[in-house]
Amino acid sequence: MGAIARRRVLKFLAASPLLGYTAAGRLLAEESLDAIQLPNFLIKSPEQALDVFDFHSVAKHTLPPAHYGYLATGTDGNETLAANRRAFKDLYLRSMRMADTSDVSLGTTLLGEPLESPIVLAPVASQGAFHPDAELATARAAKTQGHLLILSNVATKSIEDVIAARGQTVWFQLYPTNKWDTAKMMLERAERAGARVVVLTVDLNSSSNRVLLGQFIRTDDRDCSSCHGTGSVEDFARMNPMYSGSGATFADFDTPDMTWDYLGKIRGVTSMKIVVKGIVTHEDAASAIEAGADAVYVSNHGGRAEASGWGAIESLPEVVAAVDGRVPVMVDSGFRRGTDIFKALALGADSVCIGRAYIWALAAFGQPGVEKVLEMLNAELSMVMGQVGARSIADIGPQYIGVRR
Ligand SMILES: Cc1cc2nc3c(=O)[nH]c(=O)nc-3n(C[C@H](O)[C@H](O)[C@H](O)COP(=O)(O)O)c2cc1C
């Protein structure tokens, strides 16, 4: 067939109502979707963003390669990172028409705290690698947009400064250490600063194989030691103020011997509520509650822990079933759109945390970027609720979701 004749046939097929119904038409439709080349466009201000991925492009363009690699990396061949996104495609929305959704509300409560939105800022370490204002910019955005913030204990800024920037308390995330005195010191400091909840991360007790990070680092010709130092106790405390006075270094992070007793030890030194982050199985959800967890947080660390190849949203249902309403269930890993967040709420999550989505925006534009991401995700979630017919977070349930076989 000549080129002109072939174009005519393609034009006919494209206009045909059969497209999408015949095998040939479906193939063509899919191919044509893949073939759409997005124009090369980097947004210049947060207001130009159409979705969170616009911030990702700017962050990749702006950040030094090693810092971008740290943000982007998964483990091994990024199997879990990919699964986190792919898994959403197997869930579809079931819209109920003709419900009055003129007044959609995102308000909810979590561990007794009233929240304006179920969207929470996940703990992300070392935000100084992404923007000079670091966690202070994130905290100010959390304040203006009314969102709960979980502060990493490997933050560039201290909990006292972050609470001051947010104007109210934050939740404190703790990586366990193999020196109990270090953990105890941080727990006591966080509680003194006003934190009422500690989030214990349990998914990095052994190290993780971050190949993508290494691939970016080796393309970065800057001298890392001019900022990071040489890994001494002093360098570590300078970059991680929560460890100041502890004598700790990164070597103290390996805790392969940690078991569920650790929750009892925490309970012994603090009255903060305890959330266990990094749960992906019903067995661990049950153990966490038995060990005294006040909430269970489903997460595979954004695909940065192990190469399970299992998306977080896929592990959510068995955890929700095991928890059986006894404590709240939180979830993160791979959430980028209002539809993603809605799906988790429909599967029984009480709140959804975001990681890279807000860090892309922090890297791109600082506080106004993070504000825009929160504003967009709230608007997207409200829109989905309107589309399916749910007026409130409490209304959202399994009736609105189906699983593709
Ligand atoms: C750069 C980076 C640093 C992170 N630092 C921490 C941390 O200090 N503590 C922690 O519990 N989780 C940490 N996480 C994991 C996040 O809390 C969260 O589980 C993950 O980002 C969710 O996946 P997402 O990025 O796909 O949204 C980090 C994630 C990233 C991307």
The ligand as a Gaussian input file, in Angstrom:
#p B3LYP/6-31G(d) Opt

LIG

0 1
 C       14.368000      10.792000      49.341000
 C       13.545000       9.968000      50.284000
 C       13.887000       9.951000      51.631000
 C       13.115000       9.217000      52.526000
 N       13.416000       9.260000      53.858000
 C       12.662000       8.571000      54.744000
 C       12.907000       8.667000      56.135000
 O       13.786000       9.378000      56.597000
 N       12.133000       7.925000      56.962000
 C       11.135000       7.110000      56.502000
 O       10.454000       6.443000      57.292000
 N       10.854000       7.043000      55.180000
 C       11.582000       7.761000      54.312000
 N       11.270000       7.714000      52.986000
 C       10.092000       6.957000      52.557000
 C        8.834000       7.852000      52.625000
 O        8.445000       8.084000      53.945000
 C        7.660000       7.176000      51.921000
 O        7.475000       5.892000      52.474000
 C        7.836000       7.075000      50.412000
 O        8.465000       8.219000      49.906000
 C        6.487000       6.879000      49.750000
 O        6.622000       6.616000      48.405000
 P        6.516000       7.733000      47.257000
 O        7.786000       8.515000      47.311000
 O        6.380000       6.927000      46.017000
 O        5.311000       8.578000      47.570000
 C       12.014000       8.450000      52.068000
 C       11.681000       8.493000      50.718000
 C       12.419000       9.258000      49.830000
 C       11.994000       9.314000      48.389000

